[in-house]
Amino acid sequence: MSDNLEQINNSDINIVYIDDIIDSGISRYLYNLQKNDVELNYVEVTFNEKCDDYKSLLNNKDVSAADILIVDSKLFSNENVTKKLTGEEFNLIFTTVHPYSEVIVITQNEGLEKYGTLRKYQQNFKENAENYYDRVLKDEIEQRKEIILQKRRILKKMKTNTITYGEDLIYEKVESLFNGNGTYKELNDDKINELIDLIEYEIKPYIEGDINGI
């Protein structure tokens, strides 16, 4: 497990797990998870319900550096937390500020699958925790990893085409966001939407092939 993610090579995948009480089964599984094609860097962030809220998490350096964020659905629901949010709602906020990161929401409760939420392992399950997370979490992380690597390939191709953009700073803006350099205060919804439109309508037409072909 990495001490922090600030100095990690940008070719790696940074996984950050946030919970008020770190689940030992998830922690052990993620710590031992390996991928042949990339280096996985794993960090845990313990949410302190008395002094933390979603803004403090957005400004946390390890959270900002996350490629894949794993967060508990009930993290912000405790009575001591000032601003009530679900993990699913935090997902929307986080990916607005960090549009090139992926969020996986986990829960102890049933019935949240329609929101893309994964269940935590329970002691009454017939399989052990490792087999359960191998079946449920491993594929989810693999899919998110592929999305991130695909976007990195697009960014790399953009870098070779910077002459196309002239003096426009589109590439620098995208790279800055991709590297997690945005902050909650700096990036409001209008700026994010404007940047997404630039990528969709001005950048992609100049890139040879479609997203799947790069």
C-alpha angles and dihedrals in degrees: 000000000000120000090221139345101229096099098036118129111257091231089069128084115241115209119191123187117199123192138141088230112026109233107231093210094054092041093052093045095050093043091056097039114119134184124197097215101045141026112249116213114197128199132170124214118195112213112224106208092199097058108012130084135161092279093055089050092050088055095045108114095221092047091049090051093051119120091183118026119194112196135174115247094225096045095115098033100085115115090241093060112096099209113044115219137152122231087248091058091046087053090062093047094046095048090049089058093036105029094172095056127087127225127204115193118206131190145177090223132087127233101045096102091104087067091052091255120151124217121240118236114273126204091236093061114113094231129058123259095257094052091045095052090042087059100038110024104030096064091044091054090045092054093048091047091054091051090052094047090048091054090048090055089052090049090050090051090048089055091058089050098049091119086068091064095050111194092345113120095215094119093048090050093050093046091049092052092044091054091052095249095136122098132206091249095048100045116059124176094263093055092048093049091048091052093047090052090050091053094045100045107023109027105037095055089061094051115089112240127006128282093275093048099055 
